[in-house]
Amino acid sequence: MKIADNFSRLGTENAFVILAKAKKLESEGREIINLGIGQPDFLTPKHIVEAGKKALDDGHHGYTPANGTQELRDGVSRHIKKMYGAEIDSARVFIAPGGKPSMYFAIMMFGQPGTEIIYPEPGFPIYESVINYTGAKAIPMYLSEKKNFSFNADEVLSLINDKTRLLIINNPQNPTGGLIDKNEIDKLVQGLKKYPEVAILSDEIYSRQIYDGKKMPSFFYYPELYDRLIVMDGWSKTYAMTGWRLGWSVWPESLIDKVTRMAINSYSCVSAANQVAALAALEGPHGFLDDMMEKFDKRRELIVNGLNSLPGIKCNNPGGAFYTFPNVSETGMSGDTFAEKCLYDAGVALVPGTSFGKSCTNFVRFSFANSYENIEKALEKIKKIL
């Protein structure tokens, strides 16, 4: 068989590769603490589960509109109004099976040979993977450890030229937990006025995982960008619903029909019952979120202090999400070697930094979406092998 040449340019997400290795070791009788996968270790709140079960009992078994049910799109519109004060017509809301389809569709829409797309590095690996797949040139926006993995707006703007079609922003950030300050985003938005043809994809999937009393600096605060802005968010991280596969995004009026057509050509629509549960998540009680974030905050303190106490490791304090991205170069090991040693010698699964960009050889990603007790145990195990 002869497959298309561009398939060779499609990458992967190594967190799932690490997960498979960890599961194999567990099947062989090894105890493995998984600090690799970015998945909240909480159950989906009961009222959401019950809404999904009731939806099945009530007969929500069929197709829905490809862009999502009207009820759920209206609910997302109300949610945005409540969170950010932004008036978003539900006709611009797009419901997808997770966040990745919106990301994939946006990059496919703007990427082609001869064009350029700017993406963050370190960054979620699917950005670069899909950019390369389209034949566009992937232009990394380097996020500095010295700046706590934020960016400098002037440096980002300097990457834009007449070939640039799309700028991808992720805030709070995977894999670093970095939180870009609103003042820096203000500068970026001001500078983007000079480049009206450049579209913006703002990946805000960790919008509710923010620490130290700070507010989410969402791109919804910039209506002057709405005619070229795609904002992506969803249910996976906020509501511990990773396996439900539910995401939402907001698109410019000129693009919503196009992204809906892409959905029709791929997966048709999102599960009907899951969309009922998604609406219950948005409009139900949110006390569980405060409890979840309180636990994450305690784990953040534990893992940052614990890592910084280990020889040869330097760890920034993340402002959002549930990741740390420590520099391990002073251990004498690369991030790849360190992660391999942790998995096989200490029984702790991590993701090497090179999974998030070629420049990240000195780093590894820890997810603290695991119990306080397991994180304590993991730190002790790593201390022993160092």
Secondary structure, DSSP 8 states (H G I E B T S, - for coil): ----GGGGG----HHHHHHHHHHHHHHTT---EE--S---SS---HHHHHHHHHHHHTT--S---TT--HHHHHHHHHHHHHHH-----GGGEEEESSSHHHHHHHHHHH--TT-EEEEEES--HHHHHHHHHHT-EEEEEE--GGGTT---HHHHHHT--TTEEEEEEESS-TTT-----HHHHHHHHHHHTT-TT-EEEEE-TTTT-B-TT-----GGG-GGGGGGEEEEEESTTTTT-GGG--EEEE--HHHHHHHHHHHHTTT----HHHHHHHHHHHHS--HHHHHHHHHHHHHHHHHHHHHHTSTT-B----SBTTEE--B-GGGT--HHHHHHHIIIII-EE-EEGGGG-TT-TTBEEEE--S-HHHHHHHHHHHHHH-
